[in-house]
Amino acid sequence: GDGLMMSKIKVILIHGNNTLHWSYNWMPWVKKELEKLGLEVIGETFPDSILAREKYWIPFLKEKLHADENTILIGHSSGALAAMRFAENNKLLGSVLVSAAYTDLGDEMEKQSGYFDRPWQWDKIKENQKWIIQFGSKDDLHIPLEEYKHVHKMLDTQYFEFEDRGHFVENQDTFPEIVNVIKEKLVHN
């Protein structure tokens, strides 16, 4: 029955760069809630976690965590960039992008990640997964609304926009909207 399908599905949490780790904020809560649904959920701190360089993160996702067409990626900030770039060349079930940008915003550290040194292959990102969900907030101090809107337009995401959630780090140790939307996707799969 339903449980069987769920048991094949794996969720990988991808944290942001700098001081963010998967055990920070809402990720541990989301992990616990999704595990209650019978999903396998992987929370690991990625290598090179400060700069979060693509050359370390994409192979880690593929070779160490074995992300595949039965995998849902939940990426926050730089983690959302990793989820998008991964989907250019790899199949996924779906992804959840929280605070996703598409330019380095003139930030030297972001430039070093390697995610911005070539055009985005929007069509491939879309083709390689069944659905893409996106969360953004109007008062995000790091990422302007235009960035969110562009990602939404290019990837045709199911987009949820908040007024007051910032960069989804400040005092946010739960994130029920992610759990609900994943539940919805899996029921109607």
C-alpha positions in Angstrom: 0.0 0.0 0.0 1.0 3.6 0.6 3.7 2.8 3.1 5.6 0.8 0.5 5.8 3.6 -1.9 6.9 5.9 0.8 9.7 3.6 2.0 11.4 3.9 -1.4 11.5 7.7 -1.2 14.4 9.4 0.3 14.6 13.1 1.4 17.9 14.9 1.6 18.3 18.1 3.5 20.7 20.6 2.0 21.7 23.4 4.4 23.1 26.8 3.4 26.7 28.1 3.4 28.7 30.0 6.0 27.5 29.1 9.4 24.4 27.1 8.5 24.3 23.4 9.2 21.5 20.9 8.8 21.1 20.7 12.6 20.3 24.4 12.7 16.8 25.9 12.6 13.9 24.0 11.2 15.7 21.2 9.4 15.8 18.8 12.4 12.1 19.4 13.0 11.3 18.8 9.3 13.4 15.6 9.4 11.4 14.3 12.4 8.0 15.1 10.9 8.9 13.5 7.5 10.2 10.4 9.2 6.8 10.1 10.9 5.4 9.7 7.4 7.7 6.7 6.8 10.2 8.6 4.7 14.0 8.1 5.0 15.4 11.5 5.7 19.1 12.3 5.5 20.5 15.3 7.4 24.3 15.7 7.1 26.6 18.6 7.2 28.1 19.0 3.7 31.9 19.1 3.2 33.4 22.5 2.6 30.4 23.9 4.5 31.5 27.5 4.7 32.1 28.2 1.0 29.7 25.4 0.0 31.5 25.0 -3.3 29.7 23.1 -6.1 32.7 20.9 -6.9 32.3 19.3 -3.4 28.6 19.5 -3.0 27.3 17.9 -6.2 29.6 14.8 -6.0 28.7 14.5 -2.3 25.0 14.4 -3.2 25.5 11.9 -6.0 28.2 9.6 -4.7 27.8 9.8 -1.0 24.1 10.4 -0.4 23.0 8.7 -3.6 20.4 11.2 -4.7 18.3 9.7 -7.5 14.8 9.7 -9.1 13.3 8.5 -5.8 14.8 11.5 -3.9 13.3 14.7 -2.8 15.9 17.5 -2.1 15.1 20.2 0.4 17.6 23.0 -0.1 17.9 26.2 1.9 19.8 29.2 0.5 23.0 27.8 -1.0 21.5 24.4 -0.6 18.7 25.5 -2.9 21.3 26.4 -5.5 22.9 22.9 -5.1 19.5 21.3 -5.6 18.9 23.3 -8.8 22.4 22.6 -10.3 22.1 18.9 -9.3 18.9 18.6 -11.3 20.5 19.9 -14.5 22.2 16.6 -15.0 20.5 14.2 -12.6 17.0 12.8 -12.1 15.0 13.6 -8.9 11.5 13.0 -7.7 11.1 16.6 -6.7 12.7 19.5 -4.8 11.8 22.1 -2.3 13.7 25.4 -2.7 13.8 27.7 0.3 15.3 31.2 -0.3 16.6 30.4 -3.8 18.6 33.0 -5.7 20.1 32.7 -9.2 22.8 35.3 -9.2 25.7 35.9 -6.8 24.2 39.3 -5.8 27.7 40.8 -6.1 28.8 38.8 -3.0 32.5 37.7 -3.2 31.8 34.6 -1.1 28.8 33.5 -3.1 30.9 34.0 -6.3 33.4 31.4 -5.0 30.8 28.7 -4.8 31.0 28.1 -8.6 27.2 28.0 -9.0 27.2 31.3 -10.9 29.9 30.9 -13.5 27.7 29.6 -16.3 24.1 30.0 -17.4 21.3 28.1 -15.6 19.8 25.2 -17.6 16.3 25.9 -16.5 14.6 23.4 -18.9 16.8 20.6 -17.8 16.1 21.4 -14.1 12.4 21.2 -14.8 12.6 18.1 -17.0 14.6 16.0 -14.5 12.0 16.1 -11.8 8.2 15.8 -11.3 7.7 19.0 -9.3 9.5 22.0 -7.7 8.2 23.8 -4.7 9.6 27.2 -3.7 9.4 29.3 -0.6 10.4 32.9 -0.4 9.8 35.9 2.0 9.4 39.5 1.1 11.6 40.6 4.0 14.6 38.3 3.3 17.6 40.5 4.1 19.9 38.4 1.9 17.9 37.8 -1.2 15.8 40.4 -3.1 12.3 39.4 -4.2 13.2 39.7 -7.9 15.5 36.7 -7.4 12.7 34.6 -6.1 10.4 35.7 -8.8 12.8 34.9 -11.6 13.4 31.4 -10.3 9.7 30.9 -10.0 9.1 32.1 -13.6 12.0 30.0 -15.1 11.2 26.8 -13.3 7.4 27.2 -13.1 7.6 26.4 -9.4 4.7 26.0 -7.0 5.6 29.2 -5.2 4.7 30.3 -1.6 5.5 33.8 -0.7 5.5 35.0 2.9 5.6 38.5 4.3 7.7 38.0 7.5 9.9 34.9 7.4 13.1 36.7 6.5 15.8 34.3 5.3 14.0 31.5 7.0 16.6 31.4 9.8 15.5 33.8 12.5 13.7 32.0 15.3 12.2 29.4 13.0 12.5 26.0 14.4 9.5 24.5 12.6 8.4 24.7 9.0 5.0 23.0 8.7 4.4 24.3 5.2 7.2 22.1 3.8 5.8 19.0 5.5 2.3 19.7 4.3 3.3 20.3 0.7 5.4 17.2 0.5 2.6 15.2 2.0 0.3 16.6 -0.7 2.7 15.7 -3.5 3.2 12.1 -2.3 -0.5 11.5 -1.9 -1.2 12.6 -5.4 1.8 11.1 -7.0 
